[in-house]
Amino acid sequence: MCIYSYLVAGDQNMTKHNKGNENNPLAGLDPGSIAECTECTCFNLRKAARVVTQIYDDSMRPTGLRGTQFALLVHAHAMGPVVLSKLAEVMLTDRTTLARNLEILEKNGLVRVEDGHDRRTRIVSITDDGRKKLAEAFPYWKKTQDEIKEMMGRNEWSAMISRVSRMVNQTQER
């Protein structure tokens, strides 16, 4: 049973737990009034991201790469030697998380992370082995990408990409 069913139908255990308990801050709320939480933008986007990430991870398993690692290699290749902070900015991730993810790729010889012009600057570049791994993984990514487009319908997929991109841009501007 999904959470929405529990909230709207007022599952007996939940209702019993919430009613008559003065210490429970939710005791005054009926299950229907909190049901809007099931439409939480953050939760639903993260849920979709987890499902899609798993599909790509499963698809690329034969290459030894995860979907996130593939994306990092794509960006490192496309951007050429790039300052770590610029790569983090483009990928919308924090430097610490990016550095941790790059460490795995560097350990496997797929990227190189070197000092820049000063101690605070790090330069990321893809290695020859990284290019080979990217070429190996690309057909798996492409097959999965095409399957998802087909499953959703190309028009729905295109509309979803446009909406998500617009949402990212709008939230970055605030």
C-alpha positions in Angstrom: 0.0 0.0 0.0 1.4 3.4 -0.9 1.8 6.3 1.6 -1.0 8.2 -0.1 -3.5 5.4 0.7 -2.4 5.5 4.3 -2.8 9.2 4.6 -6.1 9.6 2.7 -7.8 6.4 3.9 -6.6 7.0 7.4 -5.0 3.6 8.1 -6.1 2.4 11.5 -2.7 2.3 13.0 -1.8 5.7 11.9 -5.1 7.2 13.0 -4.8 5.5 16.4 -1.3 6.7 16.8 -2.1 10.3 15.9 -5.3 10.8 17.9 -5.4 11.4 21.6 -1.7 11.8 21.9 -1.1 15.4 23.2 2.6 15.0 22.7 2.3 14.3 19.0 2.5 17.6 17.0 0.5 15.9 14.1 -2.4 14.9 16.4 -4.5 17.8 15.2 -4.1 17.1 11.6 -6.4 14.8 9.7 -4.7 12.4 7.4 -6.1 14.1 4.3 -4.6 17.5 5.2 -1.1 16.1 5.2 -1.7 14.0 2.0 -0.2 16.9 -0.1 3.2 15.8 1.2 2.9 12.8 -1.2 3.2 15.3 -4.0 6.5 16.7 -2.6 8.6 17.9 -5.6 11.9 16.9 -3.9 10.8 13.4 -2.9 9.3 12.6 -6.3 12.2 13.9 -8.3 14.6 12.0 -6.1 12.5 8.9 -6.4 12.5 9.1 -10.2 16.3 9.8 -10.1 16.9 6.7 -8.0 14.9 4.5 -10.4 16.5 5.9 -13.5 20.0 5.7 -12.0 19.5 2.1 -11.2 18.5 1.4 -14.8 21.7 3.0 -16.1 23.8 1.4 -13.4 22.4 -2.1 -14.3 23.0 -1.4 -18.0 26.6 -0.3 -17.6 27.6 -3.0 -15.1 29.6 -4.9 -17.7 31.9 -1.9 -18.1 32.5 -1.5 -14.4 31.1 2.1 -14.5 28.1 3.5 -12.8 25.9 6.1 -14.5 27.3 8.9 -12.4 30.9 7.9 -13.3 29.9 7.8 -17.0 28.6 11.3 -16.7 31.8 12.5 -15.1 33.9 11.0 -17.9 31.6 12.6 -20.5 32.0 16.0 -18.9 35.8 15.6 -18.4 36.1 14.6 -22.1 33.9 17.4 -23.4 35.3 20.1 -21.2 39.0 19.1 -21.7 41.3 19.8 -18.9 38.9 21.7 -16.6 39.2 23.3 -13.2 37.5 21.2 -10.6 35.3 24.0 -9.3 34.1 24.8 -12.9 33.3 21.1 -13.4 31.3 21.1 -10.1 29.5 24.2 -11.2 28.5 22.7 -14.6 27.4 19.4 -13.0 25.6 21.2 -10.2 27.4 19.3 -7.4 29.6 20.5 -4.6 33.3 20.3 -4.8 33.6 17.7 -2.0 31.2 15.2 -3.5 32.8 15.7 -7.0 36.3 15.2 -5.5 35.2 12.0 -3.8 33.7 10.7 -7.0 36.8 11.7 -9.1 39.0 9.9 -6.6 37.6 6.5 -7.7 38.0 7.3 -11.4 41.6 8.6 -10.7 42.4 5.4 -8.8 41.3 3.4 -11.8 43.4 5.5 -14.1 40.4 7.0 -16.0 41.0 10.7 -15.0 43.9 12.7 -13.7 43.5 15.4 -11.0 46.5 17.7 -10.8 47.5 20.9 -9.1 46.6 24.0 -11.0 48.3 27.4 -11.0 48.0 27.7 -7.2 47.4 25.3 -4.3 43.7 25.9 -4.3 43.1 25.0 -7.9 42.8 21.4 -9.1 42.7 20.5 -12.8 40.7 17.5 -14.0 41.5 15.7 -17.3 40.4 12.4 -18.8 43.2 9.9 -19.5 43.6 7.7 -22.6 42.3 4.8 -20.5 39.3 7.0 -19.6 38.6 7.7 -23.2 38.7 3.9 -23.9 36.4 3.3 -21.0 34.0 6.0 -22.3 34.0 4.4 -25.7 33.3 1.0 -24.2 30.5 2.3 -22.1 28.9 4.6 -24.7 26.9 1.8 -26.5 25.4 0.6 -23.2 24.4 4.2 -22.3 23.0 4.7 -25.8 20.9 1.5 -25.7 19.5 2.5 -22.3 18.9 6.1 -23.3 17.0 4.9 -26.4 15.0 2.3 -24.4 13.9 5.0 -21.9 12.9 7.3 -24.8 10.9 4.5 -26.4 9.3 3.6 -23.1 8.2 7.1 -22.3 7.5 8.1 -25.9 9.9 10.5 -27.6 7.6 13.5 -27.3 7.0 12.8 -23.6 10.7 12.3 -23.0 11.5 15.5 -24.9 8.9 17.5 -22.9 10.3 16.0 -19.6 13.8 17.0 -20.5 12.7 20.5 -21.3 10.7 20.9 -18.1 13.5 19.6 -15.9 16.0 21.8 -17.6 13.7 24.8 -17.2 13.2 23.9 -13.6 16.9 23.7 -13.0 17.5 27.1 -14.7 14.7 28.8 -12.7 15.8 27.4 -9.4 19.4 28.5 -10.1 18.3 32.0 -10.8 16.6 32.5 -7.4 
